[in-house]
Every structure is written in structure tokens, then in C-alpha cells.
Amino acid sequence: MSIKIGNEEFTEFDDLYNDPSFVTDSERSEIEFEVAFIGKLIEAREKSGMSQKKLAELTGLKQPAIARLENLKATPRIDTLFKLLDPLGYTLAIVPKTKANN
């Protein structure tokens, strides 16, 4: 299957995702950050042995809301992130980027 956008035809997701006229570098960075962050959130929950239901009980959120976040169908607000991370023993921090060529 292929998708035609304008005059260009895309046959693979990567073709479209890596086309700067369709997904900007900034958008790609945001997507990659969100995927990595939610992956770490899931990893922390599973490492603690906590189910989505138990996390929901501890945070006051509903289990389906946690499932939507983990399935990347919703983007959490900052206050929600703190609610989720606290019972898992984590917090948010801003750290400087490391330079690859130092």
C-alpha cells in the first residue's frame, strides 16, 4: 500500500516519518522523546510489580487513563506525570544534554 501526499508517494512509514516536509526535526524530536519517556514510565511501573489498576488507585487516576497514556493515545500533563511518578519512586528533573564529541 502507498500513500500519495502532494506529488510524492510514500510506501513505508519511515519514508513519511523521515521526510522533513511532512515531519519537522522538532516534531520528530518531540515524538521520540514522548515514546522514550512513556517507555521508561512503563518500565518503572513493571519493575515495581505494579499493575495499571494499582497505580490508578494510588494516583486517583482511572486505569483506562493510564492505559491511554501507555499506549501513546494521550499526552500527560505535568501534574499527571508527578502523580504517576511519585508512587513509583521517581520524579522529573531537567538535566543538561551531554555532548557526544567531548
PASEBA-1860 file (N, C-alpha, C; in nm, 3 decimals):
! residues 102
1> MSIKIGNE> 0.083/-0.116/0.000/0.000/0.000/0.000/0.089/0.124/0.000 ~ 0.047/0.225/-0.070/0.121/0.351/-0.069/0.025/0.466/-0.045 ~ 0.082/0.575/0.002/0.005/0.696/0.029/0.062/0.806/-0.058 ~ -0.024/0.881/-0.123/0.022/0.992/-0.204/-0.013/1.121/-0.133 ~ 0.090/1.203/-0.110/0.073/1.334/-0.048/0.137/1.434/-0.143 ~ 0.053/1.522/-0.196/0.102/1.614/-0.298/0.146/1.534/-0.418 ~ 0.268/1.559/-0.462/0.323/1.485/-0.577/0.408/1.367/-0.536 ~ 0.423/1.347/-0.404/0.510/1.240/-0.357/0.430/1.119/-0.312
9> EFTEFDDL> 0.487/1.002/-0.338/0.424/0.877/-0.297/0.513/0.810/-0.193 ~ 0.452/0.767/-0.084/0.523/0.704/0.026/0.471/0.561/0.040 ~ 0.565/0.467/0.051/0.525/0.328/0.065/0.557/0.273/0.204 ~ 0.644/0.337/0.276/0.684/0.292/0.408/0.664/0.404/0.509 ~ 0.636/0.368/0.633/0.622/0.466/0.739/0.748/0.551/0.751 ~ 0.864/0.485/0.744/0.991/0.558/0.757/1.007/0.664/0.649 ~ 0.958/0.636/0.528/0.965/0.736/0.421/0.895/0.864/0.464 ~ 0.777/0.849/0.515/0.696/0.963/0.556/0.755/1.028/0.682
17> YNDPSFVT> 0.790/0.949/0.780/0.842/0.998/0.907/0.972/1.075/0.889 ~ 1.055/1.031/0.797/1.186/1.093/0.776/1.184/1.203/0.670 ~ 1.068/1.233/0.614/1.057/1.340/0.516/1.039/1.473/0.590 ~ 1.139/1.562/0.585/1.130/1.688/0.660/1.016/1.779/0.616 ~ 0.960/1.755/0.499/0.847/1.838/0.457/0.716/1.788/0.520 ~ 0.719/1.669/0.578/0.599/1.614/0.643/0.612/1.617/0.795 ~ 0.728/1.575/0.847/0.755/1.576/0.991/0.884/1.655/1.012 ~ 0.873/1.768/1.081/0.991/1.851/1.105/1.082/1.785/1.206
25> DSERSEIE> 1.206/1.831/1.212/1.300/1.779/1.311/1.247/1.800/1.452 ~ 1.186/1.913/1.476/1.129/1.944/1.608/1.017/1.846/1.643 ~ 0.929/1.820/1.549/0.819/1.725/1.572/0.873/1.585/1.595 ~ 0.975/1.547/1.517/1.035/1.414/1.532/1.098/1.401/1.670 ~ 1.167/1.505/1.716/1.229/1.502/1.849/1.123/1.488/1.958 ~ 1.013/1.559/1.942/0.904/1.551/2.040/0.844/1.411/2.044 ~ 0.821/1.352/1.928/0.766/1.217/1.920/0.861/1.118/1.985 ~ 0.990/1.127/1.951/1.088/1.033/2.004/1.102/1.048/2.156
33> FEVAFIGK> 1.095/1.173/2.206/1.101/1.194/2.350/0.981/1.129/2.419 ~ 0.863/1.154/2.365/0.741/1.100/2.428/0.744/0.947/2.429 ~ 0.784/0.886/2.319/0.790/0.740/2.312/0.890/0.687/2.415 ~ 1.008/0.750/2.424/1.109/0.705/2.520/1.063/0.727/2.663 ~ 1.001/0.841/2.690/0.955/0.873/2.825/0.848/0.775/2.871 ~ 0.749/0.753/2.786/0.642/0.660/2.824/0.698/0.519/2.839 ~ 0.794/0.483/2.756/0.860/0.353/2.772/0.924/0.339/2.909 ~ 0.991/0.445/2.955/1.053/0.444/3.088/0.948/0.439/3.198
41> LIEAREKS> 0.837/0.508/3.178/0.728/0.504/3.276/0.673/0.362/3.289 ~ 0.650/0.297/3.176/0.602/0.158/3.178/0.704/0.068/3.246 ~ 0.831/0.087/3.210/0.939/0.007/3.270/0.942/0.024/3.422 ~ 0.927/0.147/3.470/0.927/0.173/3.614/0.808/0.107/3.681 ~ 0.691/0.115/3.618/0.572/0.052/3.676/0.588/-0.099/3.683 ~ 0.634/-0.158/3.573/0.651/-0.304/3.571/0.761/-0.350/3.667 ~ 0.870/-0.272/3.675/0.980/-0.307/3.766/0.933/-0.308/3.911 ~ 0.840/-0.219/3.942/0.787/-0.213/4.079/0.685/-0.324/4.105
49> GMSQKKLA> 0.647/-0.396/4.000/0.548/-0.502/4.013/0.406/-0.449/4.024 ~ 0.388/-0.324/3.985/0.258/-0.260/4.000/0.176/-0.272/3.872 ~ 0.050/-0.305/3.888/-0.041/-0.309/3.773/-0.091/-0.168/3.744 ~ -0.149/-0.151/3.627/-0.211/-0.023/3.594/-0.322/0.008/3.695 ~ -0.395/-0.093/3.735/-0.505/-0.074/3.830/-0.453/-0.025/3.964 ~ -0.346/-0.084/4.014/-0.289/-0.043/4.142/-0.235/0.100/4.132 ~ -0.167/0.132/4.023/-0.116/0.267/4.003/-0.232/0.367/3.999 ~ -0.339/0.329/3.934/-0.458/0.415/3.929/-0.511/0.441/4.070
57> ELTGLKQP> -0.518/0.338/4.152/-0.568/0.354/4.288/-0.479/0.450/4.369 ~ -0.348/0.440/4.349/-0.255/0.523/4.424/-0.251/0.668/4.376 ~ -0.290/0.691/4.253/-0.280/0.825/4.194/-0.412/0.900/4.187 ~ -0.522/0.826/4.200/-0.653/0.889/4.184/-0.694/0.902/4.038 ~ -0.614/0.844/3.950/-0.649/0.840/3.808/-0.729/0.713/3.782 ~ -0.791/0.706/3.668/-0.862/0.584/3.630/-0.768/0.496/3.548 ~ -0.784/0.366/3.563/-0.697/0.271/3.492/-0.702/0.293/3.342 ~ -0.818/0.318/3.279/-0.818/0.341/3.135/-0.735/0.464/3.093
65> AIARLENL> -0.727/0.564/3.182/-0.645/0.682/3.151/-0.497/0.644/3.148 ~ -0.456/0.559/3.240/-0.317/0.512/3.241/-0.290/0.428/3.117 ~ -0.384/0.344/3.080/-0.369/0.262/2.958/-0.355/0.352/2.835 ~ -0.434/0.459/2.827/-0.424/0.551/2.713/-0.287/0.616/2.707 ~ -0.235/0.655/2.823/-0.100/0.714/2.827/0.004/0.613/2.781 ~ -0.005/0.492/2.833/0.094/0.389/2.800/0.085/0.346/2.654 ~ -0.031/0.362/2.593/-0.048/0.328/2.451/-0.026/0.448/2.360 ~ 0.024/0.557/2.418/0.053/0.681/2.344/-0.070/0.738/2.275
73> KATPRIDT> -0.186/0.717/2.336/-0.310/0.773/2.281/-0.347/0.903/2.351 ~ -0.270/0.939/2.453/-0.292/1.064/2.526/-0.156/1.114/2.572 ~ -0.143/1.245/2.582/-0.020/1.306/2.631/-0.047/1.359/2.772 ~ 0.033/1.314/2.870/0.007/1.355/3.007/0.048/1.500/3.034 ~ -0.027/1.565/3.121/0.011/1.697/3.169/0.117/1.680/3.277 ~ 0.186/1.788/3.309/0.292/1.782/3.410/0.238/1.734/3.545 ~ 0.124/1.784/3.589/0.071/1.742/3.719/0.038/1.593/3.720 ~ -0.007/1.542/3.606/-0.036/1.398/3.595/0.092/1.318/3.603
81> LFKLLDPL> 0.199/1.368/3.540/0.327/1.297/3.547/0.375/1.284/3.690 ~ 0.364/1.393/3.767/0.404/1.386/3.907/0.320/1.285/3.985 ~ 0.191/1.281/3.957/0.101/1.184/4.024/0.144/1.042/3.992 ~ 0.184/1.018/3.867/0.223/0.883/3.826/0.361/0.845/3.878 ~ 0.454/0.938/3.876/0.591/0.905/3.911/0.613/0.889/4.062 ~ 0.542/0.966/4.142/0.564/0.963/4.287/0.548/0.824/4.347 ~ 0.437/0.752/4.323/0.425/0.619/4.383/0.527/0.518/4.329 ~ 0.586/0.550/4.215/0.688/0.462/4.157/0.827/0.495/4.209
89> GYTLAIVP> 0.836/0.604/4.288/0.965/0.643/4.346/1.051/0.726/4.252 ~ 0.988/0.796/4.158/1.061/0.878/4.062/1.010/1.022/4.066 ~ 1.086/1.111/4.007/1.045/1.250/3.990/1.097/1.298/3.855 ~ 1.057/1.416/3.817/1.107/1.478/3.694/1.225/1.566/3.727 ~ 1.319/1.576/3.636/1.434/1.664/3.654/1.476/1.717/3.518 ~ 1.531/1.835/3.518/1.588/1.891/3.397/1.738/1.880/3.410 ~ 1.799/1.813/3.316/1.944/1.790/3.321/2.004/1.839/3.190 ~ 2.128/1.883/3.195/2.192/1.930/3.071/2.216/1.814/2.975
97> KTKANN> 2.209/1.846/2.848/2.243/1.747/2.746/2.392/1.716/2.754 ~ 2.426/1.593/2.724/2.568/1.560/2.714/2.609/1.573/2.569 ~ 2.730/1.615/2.547/2.780/1.630/2.411/2.853/1.503/2.372 ~ 2.821/1.451/2.255/2.876/1.324/2.209/3.025/1.332/2.179 ~ 3.074/1.448/2.142/3.214/1.459/2.099/3.305/1.523/2.204 ~ 3.275/1.510/2.332/3.362/1.567/2.436/3.466/1.469/2.478
END
